[in-house]
Structures are given as structure tokens and as C-alpha cells.
């Protein structure tokens, strides 16, 4: 599968695409509104960063306790319920007079639910697309993410000028409801990919299996750590330049859109490993210029260039799927999504802490140095061609859990 026409002719891809698009738009405008609300109330870079990316920290608990549900729930019902839960949570954040501590109780709950939703969504994507179509499909979802973030941050900034932050949060809640409707009425009823009851024990057992392979460990770390550190840099855009934070975030989304378009549609398979290595370094290196405290226009250009490097995750996800049995695809992709978001939350926490004691520019520079260092340390383990799924062991037999053959 090499063309967008083929992709959108695939049954169920279009409603999945529309639901994901609405959900990203909701996350974008809601996150910007909540971060602005918290920063206005506290003037704290740390709390502002956590308001935007803090729910990601709860992904650690979700990946440890709940992720086995990703392959053991009916995809349509699960995705509809996840979007509905986010709609209710976002509406609750908009309640006037809501204490700050109550908001920071809602955010981790959203992170726990999101840890399952990511596995369900990307496992379904792997299921509905033919072999060889995953990278193109994933790149289109990433492109949608970039486009919605560009539009969301731009429109979110306008909405913040026209409405209150709480009013923008209600717009986000409405978008989550639209995502829930698109999944419920657009997707067909499919059975779970794996039989058996979800449980923390099953989640842990599968996590141990996935983590037991050194090649998979290296891929997971390369997907999580450098990405999370750079998202930590992005979490400081509001305190770095409050008047231009929306422009910086939109520039990041624009760069990600360009990178995903090039990698998903135009990058030949034989060049992917080499290009992936370059993209992984490109993600962090431009942020070193923040040591010079660039003006907003130059900062936007730096951020856009660096964000092209996010396309490295497409190459790494394709490698991860080559290392993983099909019946564990949802769990494996859910672990990737949860780990990535958890590291983004950790990056935001680390960035906010450093900025609290130094400055946003200093913190961004420090995290960029750390990201480049981690990328260089992991590079040797990413050079060999990954083995085929047939060479990867499946789960050991468990009398209480059955896995379908396909």
C-alpha cells in the first residue's frame, strides 16, 4: 500500500481517522486552555507544564495495570467509551471555581484511560490495514495530529481571546463527543483480538515478554526517551514567551506534519534505517540554540526544523511491529503509546523543575543535550535489520487465556 487513495478506500479507516482527528483537536485546544488557566492562576512554569502534559505521567500506571485490555475489549465500544470519558472530564475541568487540586485529580484519571485507548486504536489500525500498510496509515494519523495541532493551537489562541479558558475547555469537550460519535457509528462491531479477561497480572506478564527482547527494549527506549525530553522543551513554550506560545506550538506541529508526510509517503524502505538515524538526531539538535535565547521568530523556525525529527518514530514503530507477534500488536503499540506519553509527562516535570530554578531557555537547552546523548547511546542497537515476527517467541501457554491464531 503506497497511496492515500488506497488507504482511504480501506474499510473502517476513514471513521477511525475522523475520530482520531477530533480527539487530537480536543486535546490541543483543551490542553492550551488549561495550561493558560493554571499559569494565570499560579505563575508557575512547573504547574503550567504539568497541566498540559501531566496526564501522561499516569500512563505508567495504566501500562502496568490496564494494558491487557487493549487486545481484550471490543474496539468500537472501547474507543467510544474512552472519548466519552474525556468529554466528561474536560467538561468537569471547565466548572467555575474548581479547585486546582481537583483539576490535578481529574488529569491522572484521564491518563489512565488514555493508556488503554492508545493500544485499542493502534491495534485496530494494524488489524484493518493490509500488510505493509501500517507505516502509511500511521503516518496519516500523525499528519492529522500535526494538522489539528496547527489549527488547534491557532484557533485555540483565537478562542482564548474571544472566550474564557473555561469556554475553550467546553469546546474541547464537544470535540470529544464528536470523536465518540464517529467511532460508535462509523466503525463496525469487531470482537476483541485476544480472548480472556483483562487483568493486571496478564498486563504484567505480557509487558515482561515484550521487554525481554533486547531489540525490542532498544526500540522502546528510542521511541520514549528522546521524544519525551523534547516534549519537555515544548511544555515550556508558555513561560518562555506567553504571547507567542501558540505560534511555537503550531510551528512544532507544522514541522511534525512535514516529517510525517516525507517519511510515510516518499521514503523508500531501503533508506528508512539510515534516514531514521538522521531524524532521531534532528529532533533534539536544533533546540541547543535556545542557549542563545532566540527571539520568537527564530525560535519558531528552530522548533519547526527540530519537529521534522518526530518522523523517526514511524520508522521505529514499523521496526517494533516486525519484532512483535500479530496477536500482541495492540498491547505492544499500547505499551509504546503509554511509555511515550509517560516520558512526555516526565519530560514536562523535569523541564518545569529545571526552569523553576533557572530559566525556560536554560531548561530547554539542558533537555536537548540529554536527548542527543540518549540518541547517540542507543544508536548501535538500532543498526541491525530487525528479525521477522516468526523469530519472536509468543506468550507461554496459559490455561485461562486464549489467543486467536490471527
C-alpha positions in Angstrom: 0.0 0.0 0.0 1.7 3.2 -1.2 -1.1 5.7 -2.0 -3.5 7.7 0.1 -6.4 6.7 -2.2 -5.8 3.0 -1.4 -5.6 3.9 2.3 -8.9 5.8 2.5 -10.6 3.1 0.4 -9.8 0.6 3.2 -13.0 -0.1 5.1 -13.1 1.5 8.6 -10.0 3.6 8.1 -11.9 6.8 7.4 -14.1 6.8 10.6 -11.0 5.8 12.6 -9.2 8.7 11.1 -12.0 11.2 11.7 -12.4 10.1 15.3 -8.6 10.4 15.9 -8.6 13.8 14.3 -11.4 15.1 16.5 -9.8 13.8 19.6 -6.4 15.5 18.8 -8.2 18.7 18.2 -9.9 18.4 21.6 -6.6 17.6 23.3 -5.0 20.6 21.6 -7.5 23.3 22.5 -8.2 21.8 25.9 -4.5 21.5 26.8 -3.7 25.1 25.8 -6.7 26.4 27.7 -5.9 24.5 30.9 -2.2 25.4 30.7 -3.1 29.1 30.3 -5.7 28.9 33.1 -3.2 27.3 35.5 -0.4 29.7 34.6 -2.6 32.7 35.0 -3.6 31.5 38.5 -0.2 30.4 39.7 2.5 32.0 37.5 4.3 28.6 37.9 6.1 27.1 34.9 6.1 23.7 36.6 2.3 23.6 37.2 1.7 25.1 33.7 3.8 22.3 32.1 2.1 19.6 34.2 -1.4 21.0 33.3 -0.6 20.4 29.6 1.4 17.1 29.8 0.9 15.9 33.4 -1.8 13.3 32.4 0.9 11.5 30.6 2.5 10.5 33.9 -0.5 8.3 34.7 0.3 6.3 31.6 2.9 4.5 33.7 0.2 3.0 36.0 -2.0 2.3 33.0 0.7 0.4 31.2 1.4 -1.6 34.3 -2.2 -2.4 35.3 -4.6 -2.0 32.5 -2.9 -2.5 29.1 -4.0 -6.1 28.7 -7.5 -4.7 28.0 -6.2 -3.2 24.7 -6.5 -6.6 22.9 -9.4 -7.9 25.1 -12.1 -5.3 24.6 -14.3 -4.8 21.5 -12.6 -1.9 19.7 -15.7 0.1 18.8 -17.2 0.1 22.2 -13.8 0.8 23.9 -12.9 3.7 21.7 -16.4 5.3 22.0 -16.3 5.0 25.8 -12.8 6.5 26.0 -13.8 9.6 24.1 -17.0 9.9 26.1 -14.9 9.7 29.4 -12.6 12.5 28.1 -15.6 14.7 27.2 -17.0 14.4 30.7 -13.6 15.0 32.3 -12.9 18.1 30.1 -16.3 19.5 30.9 -15.6 19.0 34.6 -12.4 21.0 34.3 -14.4 23.9 33.0 -16.6 24.1 36.1 -16.2 27.6 37.6 -14.4 27.7 40.9 -13.0 24.2 40.5 -10.1 23.9 43.0 -6.6 23.4 41.5 -6.2 20.1 43.4 -9.4 18.8 41.9 -8.2 19.5 38.4 -5.0 17.6 39.2 -7.0 14.6 40.3 -9.0 14.6 37.0 -5.9 14.7 34.8 -4.3 11.4 36.1 -7.6 9.7 35.7 -7.7 10.8 32.0 -4.1 9.5 31.6 -5.1 6.0 33.0 -7.9 5.7 30.5 -5.8 7.0 27.6 -3.2 4.2 28.2 -5.9 1.7 27.1 -7.3 3.9 24.4 -4.0 4.2 22.6 -3.5 0.4 22.5 -7.0 -0.2 21.2 -6.7 2.4 18.5 -3.4 1.5 17.1 -4.0 -2.2 17.4 -7.2 -1.7 15.4 -5.2 0.2 12.8 -2.8 -2.7 12.5 -5.7 -5.0 12.2 -7.7 -3.2 9.5 -4.8 -2.3 7.2 -3.2 -4.9 4.9 0.4 -6.0 5.5 2.8 -3.2 4.5 0.1 -0.5 5.1 0.8 0.3 8.7 3.5 2.9 8.2 1.4 4.8 5.7 -1.7 4.6 7.9 0.3 5.6 11.0 1.9 8.5 9.1 -1.5 9.8 8.0 -2.8 9.7 11.6 0.4 11.6 12.6 -0.2 14.1 9.8 -3.7 14.5 11.1 -2.2 15.1 14.5 0.1 17.8 13.2 -2.6 19.5 11.1 -5.0 19.5 14.1 -2.3 20.9 16.4 -1.5 23.7 13.9 -5.2 24.5 13.6 -6.0 23.8 17.2 -3.3 26.0 18.6 -4.1 28.8 16.2 -7.8 28.5 16.7 -7.3 27.9 20.4 -5.4 31.2 20.7 -8.2 33.0 18.9 -10.8 31.3 21.1 -8.9 32.3 24.2 -9.0 35.9 23.1 -12.8 35.6 22.4 -13.8 33.3 25.2 -12.5 32.5 28.7 -10.2 29.4 29.1 -13.2 27.6 30.6 -15.2 28.3 27.5 -12.4 26.8 25.4 -12.4 23.7 27.6 -16.1 23.3 26.8 -15.2 23.4 23.1 -12.8 20.6 23.7 -15.5 18.6 25.5 -17.8 19.0 22.4 -15.0 17.7 20.1 -14.5 14.6 22.3 -18.2 13.9 21.9 -17.9 14.2 18.2 -15.0 11.7 18.3 -17.1 9.3 20.4 -20.0 9.5 17.8 -17.6 8.9 14.9 -16.3 5.7 16.4 -19.7 4.5 17.5 -21.5 5.0 14.2 -18.5 4.7 11.8 -16.8 1.5 12.9 -18.1 -2.0 12.6 -18.6 -4.3 15.5 -15.4 -6.4 15.9 -14.6 -9.0 18.5 -11.5 -8.5 20.8 -8.2 -9.5 19.2 -7.5 -11.8 22.1 -9.8 -13.8 24.4 -9.7 -13.9 28.1 -10.3 -11.4 30.9 -8.1 -8.3 31.2 -6.1 -8.2 34.5 -3.1 -6.6 36.0 -1.4 -10.0 36.1 -1.9 -10.5 32.3 -0.8 -7.0 31.6 2.4 -7.5 33.6 3.1 -10.9 32.0 2.8 -9.5 28.5 4.9 -6.5 29.4 7.6 -8.8 30.7 7.5 -10.8 27.4 7.7 -7.7 25.3 10.5 -6.2 27.4 12.5 -9.5 27.5 13.8 -9.0 23.9 16.8 -6.7 23.8 16.0 -5.4 20.2 12.5 -4.5 21.4 13.9 -2.8 24.5 16.2 -0.7 22.4 13.3 0.3 20.1 11.1 1.2 23.0 13.7 3.3 24.7 14.5 5.1 21.4 10.7 5.8 21.0 10.3 7.0 24.5 13.2 8.9 26.0 14.5 11.3 23.3 10.9 12.2 22.4 9.8 12.8 26.0 12.7 15.1 26.7 11.9 17.2 23.6 8.2 17.4 24.6 9.5 18.6 27.9 11.1 21.5 26.0 7.7 22.2 24.3 6.0 22.3 27.7 7.9 25.5 28.5 6.7 27.5 25.5 4.1 29.3 27.6 6.6 30.5 30.2 9.3 31.1 27.6 7.1 33.5 25.6 3.5 33.7 26.8 2.4 35.9 23.9 3.8 33.6 21.3 3.4 30.2 22.8 0.6 29.3 20.4 2.9 30.2 17.4 5.7 28.0 18.8 3.4 25.1 19.3 1.9 25.5 15.9 5.4 25.6 14.4 6.2 22.3 16.2 3.1 20.7 14.7 3.9 22.0 11.2 7.4 20.5 11.4 6.0 17.2 12.5 3.5 17.3 9.7 6.3 17.8 7.1 8.3 15.0 8.6 5.4 12.5 8.7 4.5 13.3 5.1 8.0 12.7 3.8 8.6 9.6 5.9 5.2 8.0 5.3 4.7 8.7 1.6 8.1 9.3 0.0 10.8 7.4 2.0 11.7 4.2 0.3 12.1 1.1 2.6 15.8 0.7 1.8 16.5 4.2 3.1 14.5 4.0 6.3 17.1 2.9 8.7 19.6 5.5 7.6 17.1 8.3 7.5 15.7 7.2 10.9 19.2 7.8 12.4 19.4 11.3 11.0 15.8 12.1 12.1 16.5 11.0 15.6 19.3 13.5 15.9 17.4 16.2 14.2 14.7 16.0 16.8 16.9 17.5 19.5 19.9 19.2 18.0 18.2 22.5 16.9 17.0 23.0 20.5 20.6 23.6 21.5 20.1 27.1 20.0 17.8 28.0 22.9 21.0 28.6 24.9 21.2 31.9 22.9 17.6 32.9 24.0 16.4 33.3 20.4 13.6 35.8 19.6 10.2 34.3 18.9 10.5 34.3 15.1 13.8 32.5 15.2 12.6 30.2 18.0 9.6 29.2 15.8 11.9 28.3 12.9 14.2 26.2 15.2 11.2 24.4 16.6 9.7 23.6 13.2 13.0 22.2 12.0 13.5 20.0 15.0 10.0 18.7 14.9 10.6 17.2 11.5 12.6 14.6 13.5 9.4 13.3 15.1 9.1 11.2 11.9 11.8 8.9 13.3 9.0 7.3 15.4 7.3 6.0 12.3 10.4 4.0 11.3 10.8 2.8 14.8 7.2 1.7 15.1 7.5 -0.3 11.9 10.5 -2.0 13.4 8.6 -2.7 16.5 5.8 -4.4 14.6 8.4 -6.6 12.8 9.6 -7.7 16.2 6.2 -8.5 17.6 3.6 -11.3 17.1 0.4 -10.2 15.5 -1.8 -11.2 18.4 0.2 -8.8 20.7 0.2 -5.9 18.3 -2.4 -3.9 20.3 -0.6 -4.4 23.6 2.8 -3.7 22.0 1.6 -0.4 20.4 -0.3 0.5 23.6 2.9 0.0 25.6 4.7 2.2 23.1 2.0 4.9 23.3 1.8 4.7 27.1 5.5 4.8 27.6 5.9 7.6 25.1 3.3 9.7 26.9 4.6 8.8 30.3 8.1 10.0 29.2 6.5 13.2 27.8 5.0 13.8 31.3 8.4 13.1 32.9 10.0 15.4 30.4 7.5 18.2 31.3 8.1 17.5 35.0 11.9 17.7 34.6 11.7 20.7 32.3 9.4 22.6 34.7 11.6 21.8 37.7 14.8 23.0 36.0 13.0 26.1 34.7 11.7 26.9 38.1 15.3 27.2 39.4 17.0 28.6 36.3 15.0 29.8 33.2 12.9 28.2 30.5 15.7 28.7 27.9 18.3 27.0 30.1 16.0 24.1 30.8 15.2 23.6 27.1 18.9 23.6 26.3 19.7 21.1 29.1 16.9 18.7 27.9 18.1 18.9 24.3 21.7 17.9 25.4 20.2 14.9 27.3 18.1 13.9 24.3 21.1 14.0 21.9 23.1 12.0 24.4 20.5 9.2 24.8 20.0 9.0 21.0 23.8 8.5 20.5 23.9 5.9 23.2 21.1 3.9 21.7 22.3 4.2 18.0 24.4 1.0 18.0 21.5 -1.2 19.0 19.3 0.1 16.1 21.7 -0.6 13.3 21.0 -4.3 12.6 17.9 -5.3 10.5 15.2 -6.5 12.9 14.2 -10.1 12.8 10.9 -11.3 11.3 7.9 -11.9 13.7 8.4 -15.7 13.2 11.6 -15.4 15.1 9.9 -13.8 18.1 8.5 -16.1 20.8 4.8 -15.8 21.6 3.4 -15.9 25.1 3.7 -19.1 27.0 0.6 -21.2 27.3 -1.9 -20.0 29.9 -5.0 -22.2 30.6 -7.1 -19.1 31.5 -6.2 -17.0 28.4 -6.7 -18.0 24.8 -5.0 -16.1 21.9 -6.5 -16.3 18.4 -4.4 -17.6 15.6 -4.7 -14.4 13.7 
